[in-house]
Amino acid sequence: MAEYPVTPDQRYFVVRGRLWRQTNPALDSTTRDRLVSDLMAARRSVRDAKDDVEKRVQARKSVNDAKVALGERGPPWWNDGSRDYNRYLARNTPYADWYATLEDEK
């Protein structure tokens, strides 16, 4: 997997200028590994559902459920009241100055 820049507070990684929430670091490795395995299985189910709408809907729900359990979706895993910027362009967030330094390095 390619290395993506991670925000200084470790809450997000950046792909093509967009912030994506990191997995909850408080998860123990056994739980995290199980949830990642569930996520990968759910993604395979989405792929394999092809034209079966009902199976595809259920598979996508399973993907979402795994991502919520990992902390990548749903309520943020941090509890300091900071706003969640998941899926925002980094340049449109408080991380803009930090991200600009990365862009300057290119």
C-alpha atoms as a printed R data frame, in Angstrom:
    type eleno elety resid chain resno       x       y       z
1   ATOM     1    CA   MET     A     1   0.000   0.000   0.000
2   ATOM     2    CA   ALA     A     2   1.256   3.459  -0.820
3   ATOM     3    CA   GLU     A     3   2.211   5.760   1.995
4   ATOM     4    CA   TYR     A     4  -0.158   8.666   2.417
5   ATOM     5    CA   PRO     A     5   0.540  11.767   4.494
6   ATOM     6    CA   VAL     A     6  -1.068  11.719   7.928
7   ATOM     7    CA   THR     A     7  -2.233  14.880   9.656
8   ATOM     8    CA   PRO     A     8  -0.186  16.002  12.658
9   ATOM     9    CA   ASP     A     9  -2.971  14.938  15.040
10  ATOM    10    CA   GLN     A    10  -3.093  11.459  13.427
11  ATOM    11    CA   ARG     A    11  -6.823  11.736  12.728
12  ATOM    12    CA   TYR     A    12  -6.699  11.678   8.925
13  ATOM    13    CA   PHE     A    13  -4.609  10.584   5.985
14  ATOM    14    CA   VAL     A    14  -4.683  12.452   2.678
15  ATOM    15    CA   VAL     A    15  -5.364  11.005  -0.754
16  ATOM    16    CA   ARG     A    16  -5.413  13.370  -3.742
17  ATOM    17    CA   GLY     A    17  -5.939  16.333  -1.434
18  ATOM    18    CA   ARG     A    18  -8.870  14.822   0.459
19  ATOM    19    CA   LEU     A    19  -8.913  13.912   4.161
20  ATOM    20    CA   TRP     A    20  -9.938  10.375   5.113
21  ATOM    21    CA   ARG     A    21 -10.460   9.401   8.724
22  ATOM    22    CA   GLN     A    22  -7.940   7.006  10.234
23  ATOM    23    CA   THR     A    23  -8.945   3.854  12.075
24  ATOM    24    CA   ASN     A    24  -9.544   4.379  15.786
25  ATOM    25    CA   PRO     A    25  -6.120   3.918  17.417
26  ATOM    26    CA   ALA     A    26  -7.762   2.759  20.658
27  ATOM    27    CA   LEU     A    27  -8.826  -0.523  19.019
28  ATOM    28    CA   ASP     A    28  -6.707  -3.448  20.141
29  ATOM    29    CA   SER     A    29  -4.901  -5.287  17.344
30  ATOM    30    CA   THR     A    30  -7.096  -8.392  17.551
31  ATOM    31    CA   THR     A    31 -10.289  -6.362  17.183
32  ATOM    32    CA   ARG     A    32  -8.801  -4.201  14.448
33  ATOM    33    CA   ASP     A    33  -7.603  -7.242  12.482
34  ATOM    34    CA   ARG     A    34 -11.025  -8.896  12.756
35  ATOM    35    CA   LEU     A    35 -12.807  -5.744  11.608
36  ATOM    36    CA   VAL     A    36 -10.423  -5.272   8.684
37  ATOM    37    CA   SER     A    37 -11.055  -8.887   7.700
38  ATOM    38    CA   ASP     A    38 -14.816  -8.241   7.901
39  ATOM    39    CA   LEU     A    39 -14.385  -5.129   5.757
40  ATOM    40    CA   MET     A    40 -12.422  -6.973   3.085
41  ATOM    41    CA   ALA     A    41 -15.003  -9.772   3.006
42  ATOM    42    CA   ALA     A    42 -17.795  -7.213   2.666
43  ATOM    43    CA   ARG     A    43 -15.957  -5.486  -0.195
44  ATOM    44    CA   ARG     A    44 -15.595  -8.834  -1.962
45  ATOM    45    CA   SER     A    45 -19.334  -9.373  -1.472
46  ATOM    46    CA   VAL     A    46 -20.055  -6.025  -3.143
47  ATOM    47    CA   ARG     A    47 -17.868  -7.048  -6.067
48  ATOM    48    CA   ASP     A    48 -19.466 -10.498  -6.330
49  ATOM    49    CA   ALA     A    49 -23.069  -9.259  -6.059
50  ATOM    50    CA   LYS     A    50 -22.961  -7.923  -9.638
51  ATOM    51    CA   ASP     A    51 -26.589  -7.692 -10.774
52  ATOM    52    CA   ASP     A    52 -28.228  -8.934  -7.574
53  ATOM    53    CA   VAL     A    53 -29.499  -5.657  -6.142
54  ATOM    54    CA   GLU     A    54 -30.589  -7.112  -2.813
55  ATOM    55    CA   LYS     A    55 -27.206  -8.778  -2.201
56  ATOM    56    CA   ARG     A    56 -25.368  -5.628  -3.268
57  ATOM    57    CA   VAL     A    57 -27.398  -3.476  -0.866
58  ATOM    58    CA   GLN     A    58 -26.666  -5.889   2.002
59  ATOM    59    CA   ALA     A    59 -22.987  -6.046   1.084
60  ATOM    60    CA   ARG     A    60 -22.701  -2.251   1.042
61  ATOM    61    CA   LYS     A    61 -24.389  -2.141   4.451
62  ATOM    62    CA   SER     A    62 -21.776  -4.616   5.703
63  ATOM    63    CA   VAL     A    63 -18.987  -2.399   4.342
64  ATOM    64    CA   ASN     A    64 -20.474   0.605   6.137
65  ATOM    65    CA   ASP     A    65 -20.939  -1.348   9.373
66  ATOM    66    CA   ALA     A    66 -17.281  -2.433   9.335
67  ATOM    67    CA   LYS     A    67 -16.093   1.121   8.626
68  ATOM    68    CA   VAL     A    68 -18.222   2.476  11.480
69  ATOM    69    CA   ALA     A    69 -16.810  -0.181  13.830
70  ATOM    70    CA   LEU     A    70 -13.272   0.770  12.746
71  ATOM    71    CA   GLY     A    71 -14.038   4.438  13.432
72  ATOM    72    CA   GLU     A    72 -13.610   5.478   9.800
73  ATOM    73    CA   ARG     A    73 -17.267   6.512   9.530
74  ATOM    74    CA   GLY     A    74 -19.972   7.446  11.983
75  ATOM    75    CA   PRO     A    75 -19.227   9.498  15.074
76  ATOM    76    CA   PRO     A    76 -15.577  10.520  15.356
77  ATOM    77    CA   TRP     A    77 -13.453   8.382  17.660
78  ATOM    78    CA   TRP     A    78 -11.920  11.398  19.387
79  ATOM    79    CA   ASN     A    79 -13.794  13.073  22.221
80  ATOM    80    CA   ASP     A    80 -12.367  16.576  22.445
81  ATOM    81    CA   GLY     A    81 -15.296  18.138  20.573
82  ATOM    82    CA   SER     A    82 -13.278  18.886  17.431
83  ATOM    83    CA   ARG     A    83 -15.223  18.898  14.202
84  ATOM    84    CA   ASP     A    84 -14.913  15.961  11.814
85  ATOM    85    CA   TYR     A    85 -13.443  16.831   8.400
86  ATOM    86    CA   ASN     A    86 -13.719  13.353   6.874
87  ATOM    87    CA   ARG     A    87 -13.857  13.565   3.062
88  ATOM    88    CA   TYR     A    88 -13.190  17.320   3.012
89  ATOM    89    CA   LEU     A    89 -10.509  18.776   0.782
90  ATOM    90    CA   ALA     A    90  -7.575  19.482   3.066
91  ATOM    91    CA   ARG     A    91  -7.198  22.991   1.644
92  ATOM    92    CA   ASN     A    92 -10.693  23.836   2.947
93  ATOM    93    CA   THR     A    93 -10.021  22.805   6.554
94  ATOM    94    CA   PRO     A    94  -7.871  23.887   9.475
95  ATOM    95    CA   TYR     A    95  -5.244  21.524   7.996
96  ATOM    96    CA   ALA     A    96  -4.783  23.818   4.978
97  ATOM    97    CA   ASP     A    97  -1.469  25.346   6.094
98  ATOM    98    CA   TRP     A    98  -0.043  21.952   6.979
99  ATOM    99    CA   TYR     A    99  -1.189  20.522   3.645
100 ATOM   100    CA   ALA     A   100   0.268  23.483   1.742
101 ATOM   101    CA   THR     A   101   3.707  22.630   3.125
102 ATOM   102    CA   LEU     A   102   3.338  19.152   1.643
103 ATOM   103    CA   GLU     A   103   2.369  20.583  -1.703
104 ATOM   104    CA   ASP     A   104   5.398  22.908  -1.586
105 ATOM   105    CA   GLU     A   105   7.670  19.879  -1.123
106 ATOM   106    CA   LYS     A   106   6.520  18.303  -4.397
